[in-house]
């Protein structure tokens, strides 16, 4: 009885307020960057046909016409990239933009959009709307295939960086916890961000299969960074991307797990700078 009561209390705690929702308000983001004296702008890109509003953060003061476009994994939000947006070298070298993917942050929070193809089409329209040139699409985990698919959708994407990406449909892991998001009896107990993540996870392998025949269309430089002890997205995904992309470079991070993008940004940043310089030197 005691254990059951503790379980109920914990579940209530997880579903209350904004606990584990992985998002910051516009006001909180402004305060964070104001404190660091970094001018940051928030805008919303509206897709009327889908009744969707996508939140975008911009730190765009560089004189270089290079645009870094960041896509987070799941569950997460654009704030996952704070460690990049407050980097003075990045601010100088490129304009930066990060989005709350549909269903997360403040982009129709809780309303899942499980189609990678549809998400990429929206992000392509976003690129055109903001007139972004020389785009380096950067995606972590679920954001990896989105960044790659964007290279199929929009010619303004000049390079792709995938960090711990879930690319191979045959290597998709069955995460037992995601089943809680699908059962009517338990779904309401799961925090909103995790419900969206569970909805994506349930059909992710199928969604990857729907777009994998187009990978040969991606001829721009693709960089795949993966930790060799990743227990969320198997390291074996590097074999898949090596086979599917004609212009790819694989970077293996030894003794490192899944959370490289935000936990170990110092391992990622030099490779982004290399991609920026390669475009500037053309």
C-alpha positions in Angstrom: 0.0 0.0 0.0 2.8 2.4 0.9 4.6 1.7 -2.4 1.4 2.3 -4.3 0.9 5.7 -2.6 4.5 6.8 -3.3 4.0 5.8 -7.0 0.8 7.9 -7.2 2.4 10.9 -5.6 5.4 10.7 -8.0 3.1 10.5 -11.0 1.1 13.5 -9.7 4.3 15.4 -9.3 5.4 14.6 -12.8 2.2 15.8 -14.3 1.8 19.0 -12.3 2.8 22.5 -13.3 5.7 22.5 -15.9 7.8 19.8 -14.3 9.7 17.9 -17.0 8.2 19.9 -19.8 11.6 20.9 -21.1 10.8 24.5 -22.1 11.4 28.1 -21.2 9.0 31.0 -21.8 10.0 33.9 -24.1 10.5 36.0 -21.0 12.8 33.5 -19.4 14.9 33.2 -22.6 15.1 37.0 -22.8 16.2 37.3 -19.2 18.9 34.6 -19.7 20.5 36.3 -22.7 20.0 39.8 -21.4 22.1 38.7 -18.3 24.9 37.7 -20.7 24.5 40.9 -22.8 23.6 38.9 -25.9 20.8 40.4 -28.0 18.4 37.6 -28.8 15.1 37.7 -30.6 12.1 35.4 -30.5 9.7 35.2 -33.5 6.9 32.9 -34.6 6.6 31.3 -38.0 2.9 30.6 -38.8 1.7 27.8 -41.0 -1.9 28.7 -41.5 -2.8 25.5 -43.4 -1.8 23.4 -40.4 -2.9 25.9 -37.7 0.7 25.7 -36.5 2.9 28.4 -35.0 6.7 27.5 -34.8 8.7 29.4 -32.2 12.2 30.5 -33.4 15.1 32.0 -31.5 17.6 34.2 -33.3 21.0 35.4 -32.4 21.9 37.0 -35.7 24.5 39.7 -35.5 27.4 38.2 -37.5 28.4 40.0 -40.7 28.9 36.6 -42.3 26.0 35.3 -44.4 26.2 31.9 -42.8 23.1 30.5 -40.9 23.2 27.8 -38.4 19.7 26.2 -38.0 19.4 23.9 -34.9 16.9 21.1 -34.4 16.5 19.5 -30.9 15.7 15.9 -30.1 12.8 14.6 -28.0 11.7 15.6 -25.5 13.4 18.9 -25.6 13.1 22.5 -26.9 15.2 25.2 -28.5 16.8 26.0 -25.2 18.9 22.9 -25.5 21.2 25.0 -27.7 21.9 27.7 -25.1 25.5 26.6 -24.9 26.0 27.5 -28.6 24.0 30.6 -28.6 26.0 32.2 -25.9 29.4 31.4 -27.4 31.1 34.6 -28.5 33.0 32.9 -31.4 29.8 31.5 -32.8 28.1 34.9 -32.5 30.9 36.4 -34.6 31.2 33.6 -37.2 27.5 32.9 -38.0 23.9 33.9 -37.6 22.1 31.3 -35.4 18.5 30.1 -35.3 16.9 27.4 -33.2 13.3 26.1 -33.4 10.9 24.4 -31.1 9.9 21.5 -33.2 6.1 21.0 -33.6 4.7 19.7 -30.4 7.5 21.0 -28.2 8.4 24.2 -26.4 6.0 26.8 -27.6 5.3 25.3 -31.0 1.8 24.0 -30.5 2.9 22.3 -27.3 1.4 18.8 -26.9 0.2 18.5 -30.5 2.5 15.9 -32.0 3.6 15.9 -35.6 5.2 12.5 -36.2 6.0 12.9 -39.9 9.6 13.7 -40.5 8.8 14.6 -44.1 6.1 17.1 -43.1 8.4 18.7 -40.4 11.2 19.1 -43.0 8.8 20.7 -45.4 7.7 23.2 -42.7 11.4 24.0 -41.9 12.1 24.5 -45.6 9.3 27.1 -45.7 10.8 28.6 -42.6 14.2 29.0 -44.4 12.5 30.7 -47.3 10.4 33.0 -45.0 13.5 34.3 -43.1 15.5 34.3 -46.3 18.3 32.2 -44.9 21.2 31.5 -47.2 24.2 29.2 -46.7 22.4 27.1 -44.1 24.1 24.5 -42.0 21.4 22.3 -40.6 22.3 20.9 -37.2 20.2 18.2 -35.5 20.6 16.1 -32.4 18.9 12.6 -32.0 15.5 12.9 -33.7 16.6 16.2 -35.1 19.3 14.4 -37.1 17.0 12.9 -39.7 15.1 16.2 -39.8 18.3 18.1 -40.6 19.2 15.6 -43.3 15.8 15.6 -44.9 15.9 19.4 -45.0 18.8 19.0 -47.4 16.5 17.2 -49.8 13.8 19.9 -49.4 15.9 23.1 -49.7 18.9 24.0 -51.9 19.9 26.7 -49.4 21.2 24.0 -47.1 24.9 23.7 -47.8 25.9 21.2 -45.0 24.4 18.9 -42.5 25.6 18.0 -39.0 23.9 15.1 -37.3 24.7 14.5 -33.6 23.7 11.0 -32.2 21.0 10.7 -34.9 18.4 8.0 -35.1 18.7 7.2 -38.8 18.4 3.5 -39.3 14.9 2.1 -39.1 16.2 -1.4 -38.4 18.1 -0.2 -35.4 15.2 1.6 -33.7 15.1 0.4 -30.1 11.8 -0.5 -28.4 11.7 1.8 -25.3 9.3 0.3 -22.8 8.6 3.6 -21.2 7.1 5.0 -24.4 4.3 2.5 -24.2 2.9 4.4 -21.2 2.3 7.3 -23.6 0.1 5.0 -25.8 -2.1 3.3 -23.3 -5.2 5.3 -22.5 -5.0 4.2 -18.9 -1.5 5.8 -18.4 -1.2 8.4 -21.1 -2.8 11.2 -19.1 -0.3 10.6 -16.3 2.7 11.2 -18.5 4.1 14.8 -18.8 3.1 16.5 -22.1 6.6 16.6 -23.6 7.1 12.9 -23.0 3.7 12.1 -24.6 4.8 13.9 -27.7 8.2 12.1 -27.6 6.4 8.7 -27.2 4.1 9.4 -30.1 7.2 10.2 -32.3 9.1 7.2 -31.0 6.2 4.7 -31.7 6.2 5.4 -35.5 9.8 6.6 -35.9 11.1 3.5 -37.7 8.2 3.7 -40.2 8.8 7.4 -40.8 12.5 6.7 -41.5 11.5 4.0 -44.0 9.3 6.5 -45.9 12.2 8.9 -46.6 15.3 6.6 -46.8 15.1 6.2 -50.6 15.9 9.9 -51.0 19.2 9.9 -49.1 21.1 9.6 -52.4 19.9 13.1 -53.3 22.0 14.6 -50.5 25.3 15.4 -52.1 26.4 18.2 -49.8 28.8 17.6 -46.9 27.2 15.5 -44.1 29.0 15.1 -40.8 27.8 12.4 -38.4 29.0 12.6 -34.8 28.2 9.7 -32.5 29.3 8.4 -29.1 30.4 4.7 -29.2 28.6 3.8 -26.0 25.3 5.5 -26.9 22.5 3.5 -25.1 19.7 5.5 -26.6 20.5 5.5 -30.3 22.8 2.6 -31.2 26.3 3.5 -32.5 25.6 1.1 -35.4 23.7 4.0 -37.0 27.1 5.2 -38.3 27.2 2.1 -40.6 23.8 3.1 -42.1 24.7 6.7 -42.8 28.1 5.7 -44.2 26.2 3.5 -46.7 23.4 6.0 -47.5 25.2 9.3 -47.9 27.8 9.8 -50.6 29.6 12.8 -49.0 29.8 11.9 -45.4 32.4 12.1 -42.6 31.9 10.0 -39.4 33.3 11.3 -36.1 33.3 8.7 -33.3 33.5 10.1 -29.7 35.0 7.4 -27.5 33.6 6.5 -24.1 30.6 8.8 -24.7 26.9 8.2 -24.6 23.9 10.0 -26.2 23.8 13.4 -24.7 26.8 14.9 -26.5 25.0 17.9 -28.1 24.2 19.6 -24.8 26.3 17.8 -22.3 29.6 18.0 -24.2 29.3 21.0 -26.6 33.1 21.5 -26.5 33.3 18.3 -28.6 30.9 19.6 -31.2 31.8 23.2 -31.6 35.1 22.8 -33.5 33.4 20.7 -36.1 30.8 23.4 -36.6 33.5 26.0 -37.0 35.1 23.8 -39.7 31.9 23.6 -41.6 31.4 27.4 -41.4 35.0 28.0 -42.6 34.5 25.6 -45.5 31.6 27.6 -46.7 33.3 30.9 -46.2 36.3 29.8 -48.1 34.4 28.7 -51.2 
